[in-house]
Amino acid sequence: MKRFYWIGGVVGLILLIAVPLVIFWPRAPSQSGDPWDNMPTHLTHTDHHDIIQGPFDSPQAVTENCLECHPDSADQVMHTTHWTWEGDPVEVPWRDGEAVTIGKKNQINNFCIGIQGNWQKCTSCHTGYGWSDASYDFDESANVDCLACHANTSTYAKGDYGYPADGVDLVAAAQSVANPTRDNCGKCHFDGGGGNGVKHGDLDESLYFPTANLDVHMGKYDFQCTDCHRTDDHDIKGRLLADNYEIAATEQVACTDCHQPNLHDDERINLHVETVACQTCHIPATATKDPTKVYWDWSTAGQEFPEDHYTYLKIKGSFVYEKDYQPIYAWFNGSAAYRYLLGDTIDPTQVTAINPPAGDITDETAKIFPFKVHTANQPYDAEFNYLLQPVTAGEGGFWSEFDWNAAFELSEQYTGLPYSGNYDFAETEMYWPTTHMVQPADKALQCDDCHSANGRMDWAALGYPGDPMEWGGRFAKQ
C-alpha cells in the first residue's frame, strides 16, 4: 500500500493572512501526473484605490472599513492560530493525560525563550493590534490587522505591540491591499527569532528575490506562499513542529499535493519514497546565501565582550552561525514526540530536546527527514529544575539591568512559576523541519552522498544495523 506522508511546510512559506481579497479554488489531486494541474487558481484582485477613501484616525478604523465588504473575515482570522498563538487543547502523556494548549502564547523555545519576556517586539508579528500583556482581548474583532498580510510592504510595517510602525500612512496602506505575497509573509517568517534567517535556516530574506538554484519553486516559477499553503476561511494549511505536538495530516502541506508519489524514471529511486522524504534528497543544504544561527549561549550575556551580530551581543550572549548548513536526519511522522511546556522538569546534566520529532524505524508513517537543529545554553531554576523565562525588555528587564535574578523574579507574575533564587544554564535543542529551498532536480543528492564511507546518514542513529545497501535491506525499514 502506498503511504502518503504529510509534513509541515513544503516549498511554500507559513503565511500570516487577514482579509480574503483572494479566493483559492482547490482542485482534486490530478491523475495526469502534471503537477500544474494541482495548482490553486488565484482570482483576480480588485484594486482598492477607489474603494477606500479614509481618513482613518486609528488602525482599528481601517479594519472596520474592511469589514464593511468582508464581514466574516475578522471572525475567521480569530479562529486561527495566527491569531490565538495556541492550538486546541490536547492530552499529553508526560503530564498524565492533562489537556493543555500549545503555542507561542504559552511555551518556551531556545531562541528568545518566550513572548512574556518581550511583549513589545514579539507581538509585533501578531495578526492584531495592541497585544501588550496577558490581559489582551482576543475577542475584539477591530484589533485584527488586515494590513499585515495584504498591504504593500513598501507602504506598511508593523511596530511595537503589533501597532503600525511610526509614520505609516494608513490610507495609502489600505488602498494598496492586494493578494498576499512573499513580502507579506516574509516580514515575520524570514526574521523569526530576532533576525534574518535566525530560526529556520530554510526561510530567510534571500527568498524575497530567489534564484532558481536557491529555490526552484519560488525562484524559477515565482511561487507565492499561498500556492502551497492554501487557505480556507483564513485557516492556512501547514503547521510548525516548534509550536505543536500532535499534527493532523489534513493540516499539513505535502509534496504529493501536486506531485505524484512515484514520479522518478528510475525505480530504484521510487523505492526510496516509502522511507525517505522528498526533502531529504531535494534540499541538500539550507542557508545557502544567508547564514543561520545554530548555537546560542545565554550564559555569556551581560559581559563586556566585543560585539558583532554573528558572534556576540551583550543583551543576548554568544552565537554561532553557519552557512550552507547540512541537515540532520531523523525519522519523522509529522508530529512531535514531546513539546516542552512551562514548568516541565528537566535533567540539567542531559540535553533537553524541546520538540523532538515523532517517529522511528518501526513507524510505518515516518520517513527519514532533514532538520535544522538549534542548540542553546539557556537558564533554568537550579532548585526546581525547570527552564526559566526571563523578562528581557522593558523596565527592570535584563537588557536594561543585566541582572538575571531580577529578570527571573519579574517573570513570576507572567509565567505563574515561582523562582527559587538559584539559577544556572542547561543545554537544549530544537528541531526545525527543512521544507523550503528545494533545489533543481540536477542538484539533488546522489547515491554516494548517503551510501558511502563518508555518507551523510548516521545509519545507527536511524536504527539500522548498517548501510541498507550493504546488508541487503534494500530500502525497507526492517
C-alpha positions, 0 to 999 in steps of 0.5 A: 500500500502506498503511504502518503506522508504529510509534513509541515511546510513544503516549498511554500512559506507559513503565511500570516493572512487577514482579509480574503481579497483572494479566493483559492479554488482547490482542485482534486489531486490530478491523475495526469501526473502534471503537477500544474494541474494541482495548482490553486487558481488565484482570482483576480484582485480588485484594486482598492484605490477607489474603494477606500477613501479614509481618513482613518484616525486609528488602525482599528478604523481601517479594519472596520472599513474592511469589514464593511465588504468582508464581514466574516473575515475578522471572525475567521482570522480569530479562529486561527492560530495566527491569531490565538498563538495556541492550538486546541487543547490536547492530552499529553502523556508526560503530564498524565493525560492533562489537556493543555494548549500549545503555542507561542502564547504559552511555551518556551523555545531556545531562541528568545525563550518566550513572548512574556519576556518581550511583549513589545517586539514579539507581538509585533508579528501578531495578526492584531493590534495592541497585544501588550500583556496577558490581559489582551482581548482576543475577542475584539474583532477591530484589533485584527490587522488586515494590513499585515498580510495584504498591504504593500510592504513598501507602504506598511510595517508593523511596530511595537505591540503589533501597532503600525510602525511610526509614520505609516500612512494608513490610507495609502496602506489600505488602498494598496491591499492586494493578494498576499505575497512573499513580502507579506509573509516574509516580514515575520517568517524570514526574521523569526527569532530576532533576525534574518534567517535566525530560526529556520535556516530554510526561510530567510530574506534571500527568498524575497528575490530567489534564484532558481538554484536557491529555490526552484519553486519560488525562484524559477516559477515565482511561487507565492506562499499561498500556492502551497499553503492554501487557505480556507476561511483564513485557516492556512494549511501547514503547521510548525513542529516548534509550536505543536505536538500532535499534527493532523495530516489534513493540516499539513502541506505535502509534496504529493499535493501536486506531485505524484508519489512515484514520479522518478524514471528510475525505480530504484529511486521510487523505492526510496519514497516509502522511507525517505522524504522528498526533502531529504534528497531535494534540499541538500543544504539550507542557508545557502546565501544567508547564514543561520544561527545554530548555537546560542549561549545565554550564559555569556550575556551581560559581559563586556565582550566585543560585539558583532551580530554573528558572534556576540551581543551583550543583551543576548550572549554568544552565537554561532552561525553557519552557512550552507548548513547540512541537515540532520536526519531523523525519522519523522511522522509529522508530529512531535514526540514531546513539546516542552511546556512551562514548568516541565522538569528537566535533567540539567546534566542531559540535553533537553530536546524541546520538540523532538520529532515523532517517529522511528524505524518501526513507524510505518508513517515516518520517513527519514527527514532533514532538520535544522537543529538549534542548540542553546545554553539557556537558564533554568531554576537550579532548585526546581529544575525547570527552564526559566523565562526571563523578562528581557525588555522593558523596565527592570528587564535584563537588557536594561539591568543585566541582572538575571535574578531580577529578570527571573523574579519579574517573570513570576507574575507572567509565567505563574512559576515561582523562582527559587533564587538559584539559577544556572544554564542547561543545554537544549535543542530544537528541531526545525523541519527543512521544507523550503529551498528545494533545489533543481532536480540536477542538484539533488543528492546522489547515491554516494552522498548517503551510501558511502564511507563518508555518507551523510546518514548516521545509519545507527542513529536511524536504527539500522544495523548498517548501510541498507545497501550493504546488508541487503535491506534494500530500502525497507525499514526492517 
